[in-house]
Amino acid sequence: MMSKCYPSKISYALLVFIFLIFFGPLIPIVLSETLNVALLGTVAFLFVVFAFILHLFLKTEYTIESNLLKIKCGLLNYKPIDISTIKEISKTKSLMASPAPSFDRIEIKYGEFNSIIISPKDKHEFVEDLIKINPNINNLIANS
């Protein structure tokens, strides 16, 4: 296998929730006050931050390249994971911050005590491709 890219699954409900956290508190302020430079500046700043978050959501992908798992989240590149060091893959409900813009997440345990949470759109194909490289991976999502 040369290189294969897996897009991340996206939970749009999570994106809406983040949007409401950013802009919900501003609705009564915008409705009750006349627009001023400070308010417009705040709204513009929040839109820029939200656009960055949206970019992270839409541009998260996982690439298997040779014996490495490469994780890219928007402009951020994580340290590649040597697939031969992966010990276990399981489903997780953890909401810990991670390169996984979905509630449908898997946890990859690798190395001595390392783990990362991701959300490939087709997690079964993704895991099967990892196991082709490292058949010693304990696949705990096989029947889910």
VMD Tcl script that builds the backbone (N, CA, C; Angstrom):
set m [mol new atoms 432]
animate dup $m
set s [atomselect $m all]
$s set {name element resname resid chain x y z} {
  {N N MET 1 A 0.856 -1.171 0.000}
  {CA C MET 1 A 0.000 0.000 0.000}
  {C C MET 1 A 0.903 1.237 0.000}
  {N N MET 2 A 0.703 2.094 -0.955}
  {CA C MET 2 A 1.529 3.293 -1.053}
  {C C MET 2 A 1.058 4.366 -0.065}
  {N N SER 3 A -0.079 4.960 -0.353}
  {CA C SER 3 A -0.607 6.020 0.500}
  {C C SER 3 A -2.115 6.081 0.316}
  {N N LYS 4 A -2.829 6.141 1.428}
  {CA C LYS 4 A -4.270 6.210 1.348}
  {C C LYS 4 A -4.764 7.211 2.385}
  {N N CYS 5 A -5.648 8.095 1.942}
  {CA C CYS 5 A -6.160 9.158 2.801}
  {C C CYS 5 A -7.602 8.846 3.214}
  {N N TYR 6 A -7.895 9.062 4.489}
  {CA C TYR 6 A -9.230 8.823 5.042}
  {C C TYR 6 A -9.748 10.139 5.609}
  {N N PRO 7 A -10.824 10.675 5.057}
  {CA C PRO 7 A -11.376 11.918 5.617}
  {C C PRO 7 A -12.022 11.642 6.970}
  {N N SER 8 A -12.100 12.679 7.769}
  {CA C SER 8 A -12.728 12.551 9.071}
  {C C SER 8 A -14.238 12.654 8.948}
  {N N LYS 9 A -14.929 11.932 9.805}
  {CA C LYS 9 A -16.368 12.091 9.942}
  {C C LYS 9 A -16.601 13.399 10.690}
  {N N ILE 10 A -17.659 14.107 10.349}
  {CA C ILE 10 A -17.951 15.397 10.977}
  {C C ILE 10 A -19.327 15.345 11.619}
  {N N SER 11 A -19.407 15.734 12.878}
  {CA C SER 11 A -20.696 15.866 13.552}
  {C C SER 11 A -21.133 17.324 13.426}
  {N N TYR 12 A -22.088 17.563 12.548}
  {CA C TYR 12 A -22.533 18.939 12.335}
  {C C TYR 12 A -23.247 19.491 13.562}
  {N N ALA 13 A -23.822 18.618 14.396}
  {CA C ALA 13 A -24.437 19.071 15.647}
  {C C ALA 13 A -23.376 19.692 16.558}
  {N N LEU 14 A -22.181 19.122 16.574}
  {CA C LEU 14 A -21.084 19.675 17.357}
  {C C LEU 14 A -20.690 21.047 16.819}
  {N N LEU 15 A -20.653 21.178 15.512}
  {CA C LEU 15 A -20.316 22.455 14.894}
  {C C LEU 15 A -21.372 23.515 15.218}
  {N N VAL 16 A -22.653 23.149 15.174}
  {CA C VAL 16 A -23.737 24.069 15.529}
  {C C VAL 16 A -23.621 24.468 17.000}
  {N N PHE 17 A -23.316 23.506 17.852}
  {CA C PHE 17 A -23.143 23.784 19.281}
  {C C PHE 17 A -22.031 24.816 19.493}
  {N N ILE 18 A -20.902 24.635 18.837}
  {CA C ILE 18 A -19.784 25.583 18.953}
  {C C ILE 18 A -20.204 26.956 18.439}
  {N N PHE 19 A -20.929 26.985 17.316}
  {CA C PHE 19 A -21.412 28.250 16.768}
  {C C PHE 19 A -22.291 28.975 17.783}
  {N N LEU 20 A -23.202 28.236 18.418}
  {CA C LEU 20 A -24.111 28.851 19.401}
  {C C LEU 20 A -23.360 29.347 20.631}
  {N N ILE 21 A -22.322 28.637 21.035}
  {CA C ILE 21 A -21.510 29.109 22.164}
  {C C ILE 21 A -20.832 30.429 21.805}
  {N N PHE 22 A -20.344 30.528 20.583}
  {CA C PHE 22 A -19.653 31.744 20.151}
  {C C PHE 22 A -20.618 32.918 19.977}
  {N N PHE 23 A -21.721 32.660 19.277}
  {CA C PHE 23 A -22.561 33.776 18.847}
  {C C PHE 23 A -23.878 33.920 19.605}
  {N N GLY 24 A -24.308 32.890 20.324}
  {CA C GLY 24 A -25.552 32.967 21.086}
  {C C GLY 24 A -25.594 34.117 22.063}
  {N N PRO 25 A -24.541 34.294 22.874}
  {CA C PRO 25 A -24.564 35.408 23.831}
  {C C PRO 25 A -24.608 36.793 23.181}
  {N N LEU 26 A -24.225 36.874 21.926}
  {CA C LEU 26 A -24.215 38.180 21.247}
  {C C LEU 26 A -25.588 38.590 20.729}
  {N N ILE 27 A -26.500 37.633 20.561}
  {CA C ILE 27 A -27.811 37.942 19.968}
  {C C ILE 27 A -28.559 39.012 20.759}
  {N N PRO 28 A -28.732 38.863 22.084}
  {CA C PRO 28 A -29.445 39.925 22.807}
  {C C PRO 28 A -28.711 41.267 22.773}
  {N N ILE 29 A -27.377 41.215 22.786}
  {CA C ILE 29 A -26.598 42.459 22.737}
  {C C ILE 29 A -26.813 43.166 21.413}
  {N N VAL 30 A -26.752 42.412 20.316}
  {CA C VAL 30 A -26.932 42.999 18.981}
  {C C VAL 30 A -28.354 43.558 18.831}
  {N N LEU 31 A -29.345 42.847 19.391}
  {CA C LEU 31 A -30.737 43.295 19.265}
  {C C LEU 31 A -31.045 44.511 20.135}
  {N N SER 32 A -30.353 44.649 21.258}
  {CA C SER 32 A -30.689 45.733 22.179}
  {C C SER 32 A -29.818 46.973 22.024}
  {N N GLU 33 A -28.685 46.847 21.405}
  {CA C GLU 33 A -27.779 47.994 21.280}
  {C C GLU 33 A -27.634 48.422 19.831}
  {N N THR 34 A -27.252 49.656 19.685}
  {CA C THR 34 A -26.895 50.104 18.346}
  {C C THR 34 A -25.494 49.595 18.047}
  {N N LEU 35 A -25.243 49.312 16.802}
  {CA C LEU 35 A -23.939 48.783 16.428}
  {C C LEU 35 A -22.867 49.835 16.668}
  {N N ASN 36 A -21.796 49.409 17.289}
  {CA C ASN 36 A -20.661 50.303 17.485}
  {C C ASN 36 A -19.389 49.571 17.085}
  {N N VAL 37 A -18.303 50.292 17.080}
  {CA C VAL 37 A -17.036 49.732 16.605}
  {C C VAL 37 A -16.591 48.547 17.483}
  {N N ALA 38 A -16.757 48.671 18.786}
  {CA C ALA 38 A -16.336 47.590 19.688}
  {C C ALA 38 A -17.139 46.315 19.423}
  {N N LEU 39 A -18.454 46.471 19.257}
  {CA C LEU 39 A -19.302 45.308 19.004}
  {C C LEU 39 A -18.965 44.677 17.653}
  {N N LEU 40 A -18.798 45.505 16.634}
  {CA C LEU 40 A -18.432 44.983 15.313}
  {C C LEU 40 A -17.069 44.297 15.352}
  {N N GLY 41 A -16.137 44.857 16.111}
  {CA C GLY 41 A -14.816 44.244 16.252}
  {C C GLY 41 A -14.902 42.886 16.929}
  {N N THR 42 A -15.737 42.791 17.971}
  {CA C THR 42 A -15.930 41.523 18.675}
  {C C THR 42 A -16.527 40.475 17.745}
  {N N VAL 43 A -17.568 40.866 17.010}
  {CA C VAL 43 A -18.209 39.940 16.078}
  {C C VAL 43 A -17.220 39.500 14.994}
  {N N ALA 44 A -16.456 40.439 14.467}
  {CA C ALA 44 A -15.471 40.100 13.432}
  {C C ALA 44 A -14.421 39.131 13.977}
  {N N PHE 45 A -13.938 39.384 15.196}
  {CA C PHE 45 A -12.948 38.504 15.811}
  {C C PHE 45 A -13.523 37.099 15.999}
  {N N LEU 46 A -14.748 37.007 16.501}
  {CA C LEU 46 A -15.375 35.700 16.711}
  {C C LEU 46 A -15.584 34.964 15.388}
  {N N PHE 47 A -15.927 35.705 14.329}
  {CA C PHE 47 A -16.074 35.062 13.016}
  {C C PHE 47 A -14.745 34.494 12.527}
  {N N VAL 48 A -13.658 35.209 12.764}
  {CA C VAL 48 A -12.342 34.716 12.352}
  {C C VAL 48 A -11.993 33.440 13.124}
  {N N VAL 49 A -12.223 33.445 14.435}
  {CA C VAL 49 A -11.936 32.261 15.245}
  {C C VAL 49 A -12.827 31.091 14.818}
  {N N PHE 50 A -14.120 31.371 14.587}
  {CA C PHE 50 A -15.026 30.310 14.154}
  {C C PHE 50 A -14.628 29.775 12.777}
  {N N ALA 51 A -14.178 30.648 11.882}
  {CA C ALA 51 A -13.722 30.206 10.554}
  {C C ALA 51 A -12.520 29.271 10.689}
  {N N PHE 52 A -11.631 29.555 11.641}
  {CA C PHE 52 A -10.491 28.668 11.888}
  {C C PHE 52 A -10.973 27.303 12.383}
  {N N ILE 53 A -11.925 27.310 13.319}
  {CA C ILE 53 A -12.485 26.048 13.825}
  {C C ILE 53 A -13.170 25.279 12.699}
  {N N LEU 54 A -13.912 25.970 11.858}
  {CA C LEU 54 A -14.572 25.332 10.717}
  {C C LEU 54 A -13.538 24.705 9.785}
  {N N HIS 55 A -12.439 25.414 9.566}
  {CA C HIS 55 A -11.354 24.878 8.732}
  {C C HIS 55 A -10.797 23.591 9.347}
  {N N LEU 56 A -10.614 23.581 10.686}
  {CA C LEU 56 A -10.126 22.370 11.357}
  {C C LEU 56 A -11.093 21.211 11.145}
  {N N PHE 57 A -12.393 21.491 11.256}
  {CA C PHE 57 A -13.408 20.446 11.072}
  {C C PHE 57 A -13.362 19.877 9.658}
  {N N LEU 58 A -13.313 20.746 8.676}
  {CA C LEU 58 A -13.439 20.321 7.284}
  {C C LEU 58 A -12.147 19.759 6.699}
  {N N LYS 59 A -11.032 20.061 7.313}
  {CA C LYS 59 A -9.739 19.633 6.765}
  {C C LYS 59 A -8.988 18.682 7.693}
  {N N THR 60 A -9.732 17.853 8.410}
  {CA C THR 60 A -9.093 16.827 9.234}
  {C C THR 60 A -9.081 15.531 8.441}
  {N N GLU 61 A -7.896 14.934 8.341}
  {CA C GLU 61 A -7.756 13.697 7.586}
  {C C GLU 61 A -6.635 12.854 8.170}
  {N N TYR 62 A -6.734 11.576 7.869}
  {CA C TYR 62 A -5.786 10.600 8.385}
  {C C TYR 62 A -5.219 9.850 7.177}
  {N N THR 63 A -3.903 9.783 7.080}
  {CA C THR 63 A -3.260 9.160 5.927}
  {C C THR 63 A -2.361 8.019 6.385}
  {N N ILE 64 A -2.556 6.862 5.749}
  {CA C ILE 64 A -1.648 5.742 5.954}
  {C C ILE 64 A -0.652 5.790 4.810}
  {N N GLU 65 A 0.605 5.985 5.169}
  {CA C GLU 65 A 1.662 6.103 4.170}
  {C C GLU 65 A 2.809 5.191 4.597}
  {N N SER 66 A 3.027 4.136 3.826}
  {CA C SER 66 A 4.004 3.096 4.175}
  {C C SER 66 A 3.635 2.519 5.533}
  {N N ASN 67 A 4.500 2.717 6.542}
  {CA C ASN 67 A 4.252 2.171 7.878}
  {C C ASN 67 A 3.899 3.287 8.867}
  {N N LEU 68 A 3.438 4.426 8.347}
  {CA C LEU 68 A 3.132 5.569 9.208}
  {C C LEU 68 A 1.674 5.977 9.091}
  {N N LEU 69 A 1.111 6.391 10.221}
  {CA C LEU 69 A -0.204 7.016 10.251}
  {C C LEU 69 A 0.028 8.506 10.454}
  {N N LYS 70 A -0.363 9.297 9.459}
  {CA C LYS 70 A -0.187 10.746 9.534}
  {C C LYS 70 A -1.552 11.391 9.772}
  {N N ILE 71 A -1.591 12.301 10.727}
  {CA C ILE 71 A -2.831 12.956 11.115}
  {C C ILE 71 A -2.687 14.443 10.875}
  {N N LYS 72 A -3.626 14.973 10.090}
  {CA C LYS 72 A -3.613 16.403 9.769}
  {C C LYS 72 A -4.960 16.980 10.162}
  {N N CYS 73 A -4.916 18.070 10.899}
  {CA C CYS 73 A -6.124 18.745 11.370}
  {C C CYS 73 A -5.999 20.208 10.973}
  {N N GLY 74 A -6.577 20.544 9.814}
  {CA C GLY 74 A -6.429 21.906 9.301}
  {C C GLY 74 A -4.978 22.180 8.975}
  {N N LEU 75 A -4.426 23.204 9.599}
  {CA C LEU 75 A -3.018 23.564 9.379}
  {C C LEU 75 A -2.077 22.789 10.293}
  {N N LEU 76 A -2.640 22.034 11.229}
  {CA C LEU 76 A -1.840 21.331 12.231}
  {C C LEU 76 A -1.517 19.910 11.776}
  {N N ASN 77 A -0.248 19.549 11.870}
  {CA C ASN 77 A 0.187 18.185 11.571}
  {C C ASN 77 A 0.685 17.550 12.864}
  {N N TYR 78 A 0.132 16.397 13.196}
  {CA C TYR 78 A 0.568 15.669 14.376}
  {C C TYR 78 A 1.799 14.846 14.031}
  {N N LYS 79 A 2.563 14.472 15.072}
  {CA C LYS 79 A 3.724 13.617 14.862}
  {C C LYS 79 A 3.231 12.281 14.303}
  {N N PRO 80 A 3.811 11.799 13.195}
  {CA C PRO 80 A 3.367 10.518 12.612}
  {C C PRO 80 A 3.516 9.368 13.611}
  {N N ILE 81 A 2.590 8.428 13.525}
  {CA C ILE 81 A 2.586 7.253 14.405}
  {C C ILE 81 A 3.080 6.058 13.605}
  {N N ASP 82 A 4.082 5.377 14.123}
  {CA C ASP 82 A 4.575 4.146 13.510}
  {C C ASP 82 A 3.507 3.071 13.735}
  {N N ILE 83 A 2.922 2.576 12.660}
  {CA C ILE 83 A 1.808 1.624 12.750}
  {C C ILE 83 A 2.228 0.343 13.470}
  {N N SER 84 A 3.498 -0.010 13.402}
  {CA C SER 84 A 3.952 -1.223 14.090}
  {C C SER 84 A 3.895 -1.080 15.607}
  {N N THR 85 A 3.738 0.152 16.117}
  {CA C THR 85 A 3.662 0.363 17.572}
  {C C THR 85 A 2.217 0.416 18.074}
  {N N ILE 86 A 1.237 0.330 17.158}
  {CA C ILE 86 A -0.171 0.381 17.570}
  {C C ILE 86 A -0.531 -0.946 18.235}
  {N N LYS 87 A -1.112 -0.830 19.434}
  {CA C LYS 87 A -1.468 -2.024 20.209}
  {C C LYS 87 A -2.960 -2.327 20.155}
  {N N GLU 88 A -3.779 -1.269 20.185}
  {CA C GLU 88 A -5.217 -1.493 20.327}
  {C C GLU 88 A -5.999 -0.344 19.700}
  {N N ILE 89 A -7.163 -0.702 19.136}
  {CA C ILE 89 A -8.099 0.289 18.608}
  {C C ILE 89 A -9.467 -0.033 19.178}
  {N N SER 90 A -10.095 0.983 19.789}
  {CA C SER 90 A -11.408 0.771 20.409}
  {C C SER 90 A -12.287 1.993 20.197}
  {N N LYS 91 A -13.611 1.784 20.315}
  {CA C LYS 91 A -14.544 2.909 20.282}
  {C C LYS 91 A -14.390 3.684 21.582}
  {N N THR 92 A -14.675 4.963 21.538}
  {CA C THR 92 A -14.623 5.773 22.746}
  {C C THR 92 A -15.720 6.830 22.709}
  {N N LYS 93 A -16.199 7.179 23.865}
  {CA C LYS 93 A -17.187 8.257 24.015}
  {C C LYS 93 A -16.523 9.505 24.573}
  {N N SER 94 A -15.211 9.461 24.728}
  {CA C SER 94 A -14.474 10.581 25.309}
  {C C SER 94 A -14.671 11.843 24.469}
  {N N LEU 95 A -14.876 12.958 25.153}
  {CA C LEU 95 A -14.995 14.249 24.476}
  {C C LEU 95 A -13.707 15.048 24.597}
  {N N MET 96 A -12.634 14.374 24.978}
  {CA C MET 96 A -11.343 15.019 25.101}
  {C C MET 96 A -10.955 15.686 23.774}
  {N N ALA 97 A -10.310 16.821 23.870}
  {CA C ALA 97 A -9.872 17.523 22.667}
  {C C ALA 97 A -8.946 16.620 21.859}
  {N N SER 98 A -9.223 16.533 20.567}
  {CA C SER 98 A -8.448 15.647 19.706}
  {C C SER 98 A -8.754 15.982 18.247}
  {N N PRO 99 A -7.982 15.424 17.314}
  {CA C PRO 99 A -8.269 15.642 15.891}
  {C C PRO 99 A -9.422 14.751 15.431}
  {N N ALA 100 A -10.595 14.942 16.049}
  {CA C ALA 100 A -11.774 14.125 15.763}
  {C C ALA 100 A -13.024 15.002 15.827}
  {N N PRO 101 A -13.409 15.613 14.701}
  {CA C PRO 101 A -14.573 16.516 14.712}
  {C C PRO 101 A -15.916 15.784 14.631}
  {N N SER 102 A -16.029 14.691 15.361}
  {CA C SER 102 A -17.247 13.899 15.373}
  {C C SER 102 A -17.410 13.266 16.745}
  {N N PHE 103 A -18.644 12.891 17.067}
  {CA C PHE 103 A -18.896 12.153 18.299}
  {C C PHE 103 A -18.655 10.654 18.097}
  {N N ASP 104 A -18.534 10.212 16.848}
  {CA C ASP 104 A -18.271 8.808 16.508}
  {C C ASP 104 A -16.758 8.633 16.426}
  {N N ARG 105 A -16.143 8.297 17.557}
  {CA C ARG 105 A -14.686 8.339 17.682}
  {C C ARG 105 A -14.095 6.961 17.995}
  {N N ILE 106 A -12.825 6.825 17.616}
  {CA C ILE 106 A -12.066 5.644 18.019}
  {C C ILE 106 A -10.780 6.116 18.704}
  {N N GLU 107 A -10.305 5.278 19.614}
  {CA C GLU 107 A -9.053 5.572 20.308}
  {C C GLU 107 A -8.004 4.581 19.845}
  {N N ILE 108 A -6.853 5.108 19.501}
  {CA C ILE 108 A -5.717 4.288 19.089}
  {C C ILE 108 A -4.677 4.355 20.198}
  {N N LYS 109 A -4.338 3.180 20.739}
  {CA C LYS 109 A -3.290 3.097 21.760}
  {C C LYS 109 A -2.026 2.590 21.083}
  {N N TYR 110 A -0.933 3.302 21.312}
  {CA C TYR 110 A 0.321 2.949 20.652}
  {C C TYR 110 A 1.495 3.287 21.563}
  {N N GLY 111 A 2.641 2.736 21.195}
  {CA C GLY 111 A 3.842 2.999 21.990}
  {C C GLY 111 A 3.669 2.474 23.402}
  {N N GLU 112 A 4.399 3.057 24.339}
  {CA C GLU 112 A 4.343 2.597 25.729}
  {C C GLU 112 A 3.027 2.992 26.402}
  {N N PHE 113 A 2.711 4.287 26.405}
  {CA C PHE 113 A 1.495 4.761 27.088}
  {C C PHE 113 A 0.747 5.815 26.272}
  {N N ASN 114 A 0.958 5.858 24.980}
  {CA C ASN 114 A 0.365 6.908 24.145}
  {C C ASN 114 A -0.989 6.493 23.603}
  {N N SER 115 A -1.829 7.495 23.376}
  {CA C SER 115 A -3.103 7.252 22.695}
  {C C SER 115 A -3.544 8.528 21.996}
  {N N ILE 116 A -4.390 8.351 20.999}
  {CA C ILE 116 A -4.964 9.478 20.273}
  {C C ILE 116 A -6.383 9.104 19.874}
  {N N ILE 117 A -7.244 10.090 19.862}
  {CA C ILE 117 A -8.636 9.875 19.482}
  {C C ILE 117 A -8.856 10.520 18.124}
  {N N ILE 118 A -9.420 9.731 17.197}
  {CA C ILE 118 A -9.687 10.218 15.843}
  {C C ILE 118 A -11.087 9.767 15.420}
  {N N SER 119 A -11.527 10.245 14.253}
  {CA C SER 119 A -12.876 9.883 13.779}
  {C C SER 119 A -12.913 9.708 12.263}
  {N N PRO 120 A -12.272 8.661 11.747}
  {CA C PRO 120 A -12.349 8.441 10.293}
  {C C PRO 120 A -13.787 8.143 9.866}
  {N N LYS 121 A -14.154 8.667 8.699}
  {CA C LYS 121 A -15.520 8.474 8.191}
  {C C LYS 121 A -15.845 6.991 8.046}
  {N N ASP 122 A -14.939 6.232 7.457}
  {CA C ASP 122 A -15.129 4.777 7.312}
  {C C ASP 122 A -14.144 4.088 8.245}
  {N N LYS 123 A -14.523 4.008 9.522}
  {CA C LYS 123 A -13.579 3.497 10.523}
  {C C LYS 123 A -13.242 2.022 10.309}
  {N N HIS 124 A -14.190 1.225 9.797}
  {CA C HIS 124 A -13.910 -0.195 9.602}
  {C C HIS 124 A -12.846 -0.411 8.515}
  {N N GLU 125 A -12.967 0.286 7.407}
  {CA C GLU 125 A -11.955 0.179 6.341}
  {C C GLU 125 A -10.605 0.693 6.842}
  {N N PHE 126 A -10.648 1.799 7.572}
  {CA C PHE 126 A -9.432 2.386 8.127}
  {C C PHE 126 A -8.707 1.374 9.026}
  {N N VAL 127 A -9.448 0.766 9.949}
  {CA C VAL 127 A -8.858 -0.200 10.884}
  {C C VAL 127 A -8.355 -1.431 10.131}
  {N N GLU 128 A -9.118 -1.920 9.155}
  {CA C GLU 128 A -8.673 -3.072 8.358}
  {C C GLU 128 A -7.350 -2.775 7.665}
  {N N ASP 129 A -7.204 -1.566 7.138}
  {CA C ASP 129 A -5.961 -1.208 6.455}
  {C C ASP 129 A -4.792 -1.123 7.439}
  {N N LEU 130 A -5.054 -0.664 8.667}
  {CA C LEU 130 A -3.992 -0.657 9.680}
  {C C LEU 130 A -3.588 -2.080 10.039}
  {N N ILE 131 A -4.566 -2.969 10.164}
  {CA C ILE 131 A -4.294 -4.360 10.548}
  {C C ILE 131 A -3.540 -5.102 9.439}
  {N N LYS 132 A -3.740 -4.714 8.185}
  {CA C LYS 132 A -2.955 -5.318 7.097}
  {C C LYS 132 A -1.469 -5.043 7.301}
  {N N ILE 133 A -1.158 -3.883 7.863}
  {CA C ILE 133 A 0.238 -3.510 8.105}
  {C C ILE 133 A 0.731 -4.105 9.419}
  {N N ASN 134 A -0.122 -4.084 10.441}
  {CA C ASN 134 A 0.237 -4.616 11.756}
  {C C ASN 134 A -0.862 -5.566 12.235}
  {N N PRO 135 A -0.755 -6.855 11.920}
  {CA C PRO 135 A -1.793 -7.820 12.306}
  {C C PRO 135 A -1.888 -8.054 13.810}
  {N N ASN 136 A -0.968 -7.503 14.606}
  {CA C ASN 136 A -0.992 -7.683 16.059}
  {C C ASN 136 A -1.899 -6.675 16.765}
  {N N ILE 137 A -2.520 -5.774 16.023}
  {CA C ILE 137 A -3.407 -4.781 16.630}
  {C C ILE 137 A -4.637 -5.485 17.197}
  {N N ASN 138 A -4.951 -5.180 18.445}
  {CA C ASN 138 A -6.161 -5.703 19.081}
  {C C ASN 138 A -7.332 -4.820 18.632}
  {N N ASN 139 A -8.165 -5.358 17.754}
  {CA C ASN 139 A -9.281 -4.603 17.167}
  {C C ASN 139 A -10.533 -4.808 18.002}
  {N N LEU 140 A -10.871 -3.810 18.815}
  {CA C LEU 140 A -12.051 -3.912 19.682}
  {C C LEU 140 A -13.294 -3.301 19.045}
  {N N ILE 141 A -13.195 -2.822 17.804}
  {CA C ILE 141 A -14.381 -2.294 17.125}
  {C C ILE 141 A -14.857 -3.227 16.021}
  {N N ALA 142 A -14.276 -4.387 15.917}
  {CA C ALA 142 A -14.576 -5.308 14.818}
  {C C ALA 142 A -16.060 -5.613 14.670}
  {N N ASN 143 A -16.782 -5.731 15.766}
  {CA C ASN 143 A -18.204 -6.103 15.694}
  {C C ASN 143 A -19.129 -4.939 15.963}
  {N N SER 144 A -18.628 -3.737 15.950}
  {CA C SER 144 A -19.488 -2.596 16.259}
  {C C SER 144 A -19.828 -1.794 15.021}
}
mol reanalyze $m
mol bondsrecalc $m
mol representation Tube
mol addrep $m
